[in-house]
Amino acid sequence: MSANEKQVGGEHYKNDDGPQHWDMVYAFKLDYFQGNITKYLFRWRKKHGVEDLKKAMHYLEKYIEIAEIDARKK
């Protein structure tokens, strides 16, 4: 059984026919922040609603801070 065929905890993805988020992270070579931002954006309607959108925004705020620091170093 592949990792995509099982779920640890809960039943919230059992009827989801779309691609698994981790497969998309791998395919698009997303970094840690991009992976977390997209994770919360993709799941917000099925899990924690607006709270997940706020989590995505929080990760994006940190990502912007890091990008600005990196831009100043150049």
Buried (B, 14 or more C-beta within 10 A) or exposed (E): EEEEEEEEEEEEBEEEEEEEBEEBBEEEEBEEBBBBBBBBBBBBEEBEEEEBBEBBEEBBEEBEEEEEEEEEEE
